[in-house]
Amino acid sequence: MLIDKVHLNLVNIECMPTSTKFNAIIDLDEDIEELLPYLAAEIRGCTYVHGARQLSYMDHGHIVAIKPRQITVTALRDEIEAQDVCENLKAVINEVHRRRNQITPTFYKQARLDPLTVYRELPRTNCGECGQATCMAFAALVVNRELPVSRCSPLLQKEWQDIRERLWELLKSAEYDTE
């Protein structure tokens, strides 16, 4: 096991003093810089440039940044969620470390989409069937990996098949789930 002990710190979001969310700073006892290219190969939708010493990705509305000796996670509700996220990250890191001889490392990966790109490929009906007031709000949640694009009912209709296929390809190329 590479990562056994970590030091978890919850901090207020300084730029948003009225926020009820917290950021977690997780200090690692071990340096994992050599593991970053293997993590990049295994973590869907991450951005990683070898030599930059950081891997980042969105996970259920949280921005996760993994550095050689520290991990930061944004927008956590409370200490319980922070502990859960911390334990999951430890498990991912240890599993990738255990299997690293079976993984082809990735030295460059840019898999992030922006909401406007997704929005342009949606039917833009603002129907609300996905549970959001607008298609733009829905696109932002898709990009943040909080909702699957398949929640857009109009997109699943036959008349939108060409747009759907184009969007599915765009999302798959950026390692997003379509289901």
Contacts in CASP RR format, 6 or more apart in sequence:
PFRMAT RR
TARGET T0000
AUTHOR 0000-0000-0000
METHOD contacts of the structure
MODEL  1
MLIDKVHLNLVNIECMPTSTKFNAIIDLDEDIEELLPYLAAEIRGCTYVH
GARQLSYMDHGHIVAIKPRQITVTALRDEIEAQDVCENLKAVINEVHRRR
NQITPTFYKQARLDPLTVYRELPRTNCGECGQATCMAFAALVVNRELPVS
RCSPLLQKEWQDIRERLWELLKSAEYDTE
1 94 0 8 1.000
1 97 0 8 1.000
2 30 0 8 1.000
2 32 0 8 1.000
2 35 0 8 1.000
2 93 0 8 1.000
2 94 0 8 1.000
2 97 0 8 1.000
3 28 0 8 1.000
3 29 0 8 1.000
3 30 0 8 1.000
3 32 0 8 1.000
3 90 0 8 1.000
3 93 0 8 1.000
3 94 0 8 1.000
3 97 0 8 1.000
4 29 0 8 1.000
5 29 0 8 1.000
6 26 0 8 1.000
6 27 0 8 1.000
6 28 0 8 1.000
6 29 0 8 1.000
6 86 0 8 1.000
6 90 0 8 1.000
7 26 0 8 1.000
7 27 0 8 1.000
7 29 0 8 1.000
8 24 0 8 1.000
8 25 0 8 1.000
8 26 0 8 1.000
8 82 0 8 1.000
8 83 0 8 1.000
8 86 0 8 1.000
9 24 0 8 1.000
9 25 0 8 1.000
9 26 0 8 1.000
9 27 0 8 1.000
10 22 0 8 1.000
10 23 0 8 1.000
10 24 0 8 1.000
10 76 0 8 1.000
10 79 0 8 1.000
10 82 0 8 1.000
11 22 0 8 1.000
11 23 0 8 1.000
11 24 0 8 1.000
11 25 0 8 1.000
12 19 0 8 1.000
12 22 0 8 1.000
12 23 0 8 1.000
13 19 0 8 1.000
13 21 0 8 1.000
13 22 0 8 1.000
13 23 0 8 1.000
13 74 0 8 1.000
13 75 0 8 1.000
20 77 0 8 1.000
21 74 0 8 1.000
21 75 0 8 1.000
21 76 0 8 1.000
21 77 0 8 1.000
22 75 0 8 1.000
22 76 0 8 1.000
22 77 0 8 1.000
22 78 0 8 1.000
22 79 0 8 1.000
22 82 0 8 1.000
23 72 0 8 1.000
23 73 0 8 1.000
23 74 0 8 1.000
23 75 0 8 1.000
23 76 0 8 1.000
24 71 0 8 1.000
24 72 0 8 1.000
24 73 0 8 1.000
24 76 0 8 1.000
24 82 0 8 1.000
24 85 0 8 1.000
24 86 0 8 1.000
25 70 0 8 1.000
25 71 0 8 1.000
25 72 0 8 1.000
26 70 0 8 1.000
26 71 0 8 1.000
26 72 0 8 1.000
26 73 0 8 1.000
26 86 0 8 1.000
26 89 0 8 1.000
27 69 0 8 1.000
27 70 0 8 1.000
28 68 0 8 1.000
28 69 0 8 1.000
28 70 0 8 1.000
28 71 0 8 1.000
30 69 0 8 1.000
31 68 0 8 1.000
31 69 0 8 1.000
32 39 0 8 1.000
32 66 0 8 1.000
32 68 0 8 1.000
32 69 0 8 1.000
32 93 0 8 1.000
32 97 0 8 1.000
33 53 0 8 1.000
33 68 0 8 1.000
35 93 0 8 1.000
35 96 0 8 1.000
35 97 0 8 1.000
35 100 0 8 1.000
36 48 0 8 1.000
36 50 0 8 1.000
36 53 0 8 1.000
36 54 0 8 1.000
36 55 0 8 1.000
36 66 0 8 1.000
36 68 0 8 1.000
37 48 0 8 1.000
37 50 0 8 1.000
37 105 0 8 1.000
37 106 0 8 1.000
37 107 0 8 1.000
38 96 0 8 1.000
38 97 0 8 1.000
38 100 0 8 1.000
38 103 0 8 1.000
38 105 0 8 1.000
39 46 0 8 1.000
39 48 0 8 1.000
39 55 0 8 1.000
39 66 0 8 1.000
39 92 0 8 1.000
39 93 0 8 1.000
39 96 0 8 1.000
40 46 0 8 1.000
40 48 0 8 1.000
40 55 0 8 1.000
40 105 0 8 1.000
40 106 0 8 1.000
40 107 0 8 1.000
40 109 0 8 1.000
41 103 0 8 1.000
41 104 0 8 1.000
41 105 0 8 1.000
41 106 0 8 1.000
42 92 0 8 1.000
42 96 0 8 1.000
42 103 0 8 1.000
43 55 0 8 1.000
43 57 0 8 1.000
43 92 0 8 1.000
44 57 0 8 1.000
44 111 0 8 1.000
44 175 0 8 1.000
44 176 0 8 1.000
45 57 0 8 1.000
45 58 0 8 1.000
45 109 0 8 1.000
45 111 0 8 1.000
45 112 0 8 1.000
45 174 0 8 1.000
45 175 0 8 1.000
45 176 0 8 1.000
46 55 0 8 1.000
46 56 0 8 1.000
46 57 0 8 1.000
46 109 0 8 1.000
46 111 0 8 1.000
46 175 0 8 1.000
47 55 0 8 1.000
47 56 0 8 1.000
47 57 0 8 1.000
47 109 0 8 1.000
47 110 0 8 1.000
47 111 0 8 1.000
47 112 0 8 1.000
48 54 0 8 1.000
48 55 0 8 1.000
48 56 0 8 1.000
48 106 0 8 1.000
48 107 0 8 1.000
48 108 0 8 1.000
48 109 0 8 1.000
49 107 0 8 1.000
49 108 0 8 1.000
49 110 0 8 1.000
50 107 0 8 1.000
50 108 0 8 1.000
53 67 0 8 1.000
53 68 0 8 1.000
54 65 0 8 1.000
54 66 0 8 1.000
54 67 0 8 1.000
55 65 0 8 1.000
55 66 0 8 1.000
56 63 0 8 1.000
56 64 0 8 1.000
56 65 0 8 1.000
56 66 0 8 1.000
57 63 0 8 1.000
57 64 0 8 1.000
57 111 0 8 1.000
58 64 0 8 1.000
58 112 0 8 1.000
58 143 0 8 1.000
58 144 0 8 1.000
58 145 0 8 1.000
59 145 0 8 1.000
60 144 0 8 1.000
60 145 0 8 1.000
60 146 0 8 1.000
61 75 0 8 1.000
61 144 0 8 1.000
61 145 0 8 1.000
61 146 0 8 1.000
62 73 0 8 1.000
62 74 0 8 1.000
62 75 0 8 1.000
62 76 0 8 1.000
62 85 0 8 1.000
63 72 0 8 1.000
63 73 0 8 1.000
63 74 0 8 1.000
63 75 0 8 1.000
64 71 0 8 1.000
64 72 0 8 1.000
64 73 0 8 1.000
64 74 0 8 1.000
64 89 0 8 1.000
65 71 0 8 1.000
65 72 0 8 1.000
65 73 0 8 1.000
66 89 0 8 1.000
66 93 0 8 1.000
71 89 0 8 1.000
73 82 0 8 1.000
73 85 0 8 1.000
73 86 0 8 1.000
73 89 0 8 1.000
76 82 0 8 1.000
76 85 0 8 1.000
96 103 0 8 1.000
111 174 0 8 1.000
111 175 0 8 1.000
112 143 0 8 1.000
112 174 0 8 1.000
113 143 0 8 1.000
113 170 0 8 1.000
113 171 0 8 1.000
113 174 0 8 1.000
113 176 0 8 1.000
114 143 0 8 1.000
115 136 0 8 1.000
115 139 0 8 1.000
115 140 0 8 1.000
115 142 0 8 1.000
115 143 0 8 1.000
116 139 0 8 1.000
117 170 0 8 1.000
118 139 0 8 1.000
118 142 0 8 1.000
118 143 0 8 1.000
118 149 0 8 1.000
118 167 0 8 1.000
118 170 0 8 1.000
118 171 0 8 1.000
119 135 0 8 1.000
119 136 0 8 1.000
119 139 0 8 1.000
121 163 0 8 1.000
121 166 0 8 1.000
121 167 0 8 1.000
121 170 0 8 1.000
122 135 0 8 1.000
122 138 0 8 1.000
122 139 0 8 1.000
122 152 0 8 1.000
122 155 0 8 1.000
122 163 0 8 1.000
122 167 0 8 1.000
123 135 0 8 1.000
123 152 0 8 1.000
123 154 0 8 1.000
123 155 0 8 1.000
123 160 0 8 1.000
123 163 0 8 1.000
124 135 0 8 1.000
125 135 0 8 1.000
125 154 0 8 1.000
126 133 0 8 1.000
126 134 0 8 1.000
126 135 0 8 1.000
127 153 0 8 1.000
127 154 0 8 1.000
128 134 0 8 1.000
128 138 0 8 1.000
129 151 0 8 1.000
129 152 0 8 1.000
129 153 0 8 1.000
129 154 0 8 1.000
130 138 0 8 1.000
130 147 0 8 1.000
130 151 0 8 1.000
130 152 0 8 1.000
130 153 0 8 1.000
131 138 0 8 1.000
131 151 0 8 1.000
132 138 0 8 1.000
132 141 0 8 1.000
132 147 0 8 1.000
135 152 0 8 1.000
138 147 0 8 1.000
138 151 0 8 1.000
138 152 0 8 1.000
141 147 0 8 1.000
142 148 0 8 1.000
142 149 0 8 1.000
142 171 0 8 1.000
142 176 0 8 1.000
145 176 0 8 1.000
145 177 0 8 1.000
148 177 0 8 1.000
148 178 0 8 1.000
148 179 0 8 1.000
149 155 0 8 1.000
149 167 0 8 1.000
149 168 0 8 1.000
149 171 0 8 1.000
149 176 0 8 1.000
149 178 0 8 1.000
150 156 0 8 1.000
150 178 0 8 1.000
150 179 0 8 1.000
154 160 0 8 1.000
155 163 0 8 1.000
155 164 0 8 1.000
155 167 0 8 1.000
156 164 0 8 1.000
168 178 0 8 1.000
171 177 0 8 1.000
171 178 0 8 1.000
172 178 0 8 1.000
END
